[in-house]
């Protein structure tokens, strides 16, 4: 009897499988978030209010991280980088600095899985309440399932087709004869990784976060993830010269 060959394609708007740079659906969701924040910014600027936007990402902060980059957010919270006890003061500093530079409103992006270093959840409402105590007029928007709907982006359409073709080739060429494989995007190349290896990487990320090894958690997510945190820090604090490898997020 012939063995069952299994080659998977990962569909996840959270982009939460380690071992691949992108999963099918994450780019489309990022477009939805960017559009929503752009729409909110018009109201926020006209009323000079600050907005806290909570996005999906229970175990992975990819959406919140890249949404913060493309929308010019003032601060962000992601699971891979739990906030230190000083986060309320730092958040206030970032927002007030932005207003001193002429910004009419501030934007804070919160991944739904964000937490502090004592593993206590940090929600959009938690951030809003802290801002209100410090004199900011803030509002919370939870985007929820609107991130999942609508037509897919061109990148997601092409990625799903290319991954599907690679999976078929792998089955026909007997590349998945030993154990289940998954098609991953690494750089510009579609490669096959063992599914067990990718799941092991995800488990390591959780262990690194629990142990306070945040750099290792981000590094295990991938070079692009760690680099994106560094880029965001530079965008958030332009007067200060920062190294792209200094990836502790907005928190020192």
C-alpha positions in Angstrom: 0.0 0.0 0.0 1.3 3.5 -0.8 1.9 5.9 2.1 -0.1 9.1 2.6 1.9 12.2 1.5 1.1 15.4 3.4 2.3 18.8 2.3 0.6 21.8 3.9 0.0 25.4 3.1 -0.4 27.7 6.0 -3.4 30.1 6.0 -3.1 32.5 8.9 -3.7 36.3 9.1 -1.5 36.3 12.2 1.5 35.0 10.3 2.1 32.9 13.4 4.0 29.9 12.1 7.8 30.2 12.6 9.9 29.0 9.7 8.1 31.0 7.0 8.4 34.7 6.3 4.7 35.0 5.3 1.6 32.9 5.6 -1.4 33.1 3.3 -3.7 35.9 4.4 -1.4 38.0 6.5 -0.7 40.6 3.8 -4.5 41.1 3.2 -5.1 41.6 6.9 -2.3 44.1 7.1 -4.0 46.1 4.2 -7.3 46.0 6.2 -5.6 47.4 9.3 -3.7 50.1 7.4 -7.0 51.2 5.7 -8.8 51.3 9.0 -6.1 53.3 10.8 -5.9 55.8 7.9 -9.7 56.2 8.2 -9.6 56.7 12.0 -6.7 59.2 11.7 -8.9 61.7 9.8 -11.3 61.8 12.7 -8.5 61.7 15.3 -6.7 64.6 13.7 -9.8 66.8 13.4 -10.7 66.3 17.0 -7.1 66.1 18.3 -7.7 62.7 19.9 -5.5 59.7 20.4 -6.6 56.3 19.2 -5.7 52.9 20.6 -6.2 50.2 17.9 -6.4 46.6 19.0 -5.5 44.1 16.2 -5.4 40.3 16.0 -2.3 38.4 17.0 -2.8 36.3 20.1 0.5 34.6 19.9 2.3 36.5 17.3 2.8 40.3 16.9 3.6 40.4 13.2 0.3 42.2 12.3 0.7 44.8 15.1 4.4 45.3 14.4 4.0 45.9 10.6 0.8 47.9 11.1 2.7 50.2 13.4 5.4 50.7 10.7 3.0 51.4 7.8 0.7 53.7 9.8 3.4 55.6 11.6 2.2 54.6 15.1 3.6 56.2 18.2 3.8 53.0 20.3 3.1 49.3 20.0 2.5 46.2 22.1 3.3 42.7 20.9 3.5 39.3 22.6 7.2 38.7 21.8 8.2 41.9 23.6 6.3 42.1 26.9 6.1 45.7 28.2 8.2 46.6 31.2 6.7 48.2 34.4 7.6 51.7 33.1 5.5 51.3 30.0 2.8 53.9 31.0 5.5 56.6 31.5 7.2 55.7 28.3 3.9 55.7 26.4 3.2 59.2 27.7 6.6 60.4 26.7 6.3 59.1 23.1 2.8 60.7 22.7 3.8 64.0 24.1 7.0 64.1 22.0 4.8 63.6 18.9 2.5 66.4 19.9 5.5 68.7 20.5 6.6 67.9 16.9 3.2 69.0 15.6 1.2 65.8 15.5 -2.5 66.4 16.1 -3.2 62.8 17.2 -1.4 59.8 18.4 -1.8 56.1 17.4 -1.1 53.1 19.6 -1.3 49.6 18.1 -2.0 46.7 20.5 -1.8 43.0 19.6 -4.6 41.1 21.3 -2.0 38.8 22.9 0.1 41.7 24.4 1.2 41.4 28.0 3.6 42.9 30.5 6.6 41.1 32.0 4.5 39.7 34.8 2.4 37.9 32.1 -0.6 40.2 32.8 -2.7 41.0 29.7 -2.4 44.5 28.2 -5.6 45.3 26.3 -6.7 48.3 24.2 -9.0 49.4 27.0 -6.1 49.0 29.5 -4.0 51.4 27.4 -6.9 53.8 26.9 -7.5 54.0 30.7 -3.8 54.7 31.4 -3.8 57.5 28.8 -6.9 59.0 30.3 -5.3 59.1 33.7 -2.5 61.0 32.2 -4.7 63.7 30.6 -5.1 62.3 27.1 -8.4 62.1 25.3 -8.2 58.6 23.9 -10.5 56.2 22.2 -10.3 52.5 21.6 -11.1 50.7 18.3 -11.0 46.9 18.3 -10.9 45.9 14.6 -11.9 42.2 15.3 -13.0 40.1 12.4 -13.0 42.9 9.9 -9.4 42.0 9.4 -10.4 38.6 8.0 -12.8 39.7 5.3 -12.8 41.1 1.8 -10.9 40.4 -1.3 -7.3 39.1 -1.0 -4.4 41.3 -1.9 -2.4 40.6 -5.1 0.5 39.3 -3.0 -1.8 36.8 -1.2 -3.3 35.6 -4.5 0.1 35.0 -6.0 1.5 33.5 -2.8 -1.3 30.9 -2.4 -1.0 29.9 -6.1 2.8 29.5 -6.0 2.7 27.6 -2.7 0.0 25.3 -4.1 2.1 24.6 -7.1 5.1 23.9 -5.0 3.1 21.5 -2.8 1.9 19.5 -5.8 5.4 19.3 -7.1 6.6 18.0 -3.7 3.9 15.3 -3.7 4.6 14.2 -7.2 8.4 14.2 -6.6 7.9 12.2 -3.4 9.5 14.9 -1.2 7.1 14.2 1.6 7.5 10.5 1.9 8.9 10.4 5.4 6.8 12.9 7.4 4.4 15.8 6.8 5.9 18.9 5.3 4.8 22.5 4.9 5.6 25.0 2.1 7.4 28.0 3.5 8.5 31.3 2.1 12.1 32.1 3.0 13.4 35.2 1.4 12.2 34.9 -2.2 12.4 31.1 -2.3 9.6 28.6 -1.6 11.1 25.7 0.5 9.8 22.6 2.3 10.2 22.5 6.0 9.2 19.6 8.3 5.9 20.5 10.0 7.3 19.2 13.3 10.3 21.6 12.9 8.0 24.6 12.5 5.9 23.6 15.5 9.0 23.1 17.5 10.1 26.7 16.7 6.8 28.0 17.8 7.2 26.2 21.1 10.7 27.7 21.5 9.3 31.2 21.1 6.8 30.6 23.9 9.6 29.3 26.1 11.9 32.3 25.3 9.1 34.7 26.2 8.4 32.9 29.5 12.1 33.0 30.3 12.5 36.7 29.5 14.7 36.0 26.4 12.9 38.5 24.2 15.7 38.9 21.7 15.8 35.1 21.2 12.0 35.0 20.8 12.2 37.6 18.0 15.2 36.0 16.4 13.3 32.7 16.3 10.4 34.4 14.6 12.9 35.3 11.8 15.4 38.0 10.8 12.7 40.1 9.2 10.8 40.3 12.5 13.7 41.4 14.6 14.8 43.9 11.9 11.3 45.3 11.7 11.3 46.1 15.5 14.6 48.0 15.0 13.2 49.9 12.0 10.1 50.8 14.0 12.2 52.1 16.9 14.0 54.4 14.5 10.8 55.7 13.0 9.3 56.4 16.5 12.3 58.2 17.8 14.1 60.0 14.9 16.1 62.5 17.0 17.9 59.7 18.7 20.4 57.6 16.7 19.5 53.9 17.2 21.0 50.8 15.9 18.7 48.5 13.9 20.1 45.6 15.9 18.9 47.3 19.2 15.6 45.6 19.2 14.0 46.1 22.6 11.0 47.7 21.0 9.7 51.1 22.3 10.8 50.1 25.8 14.3 50.6 27.0 
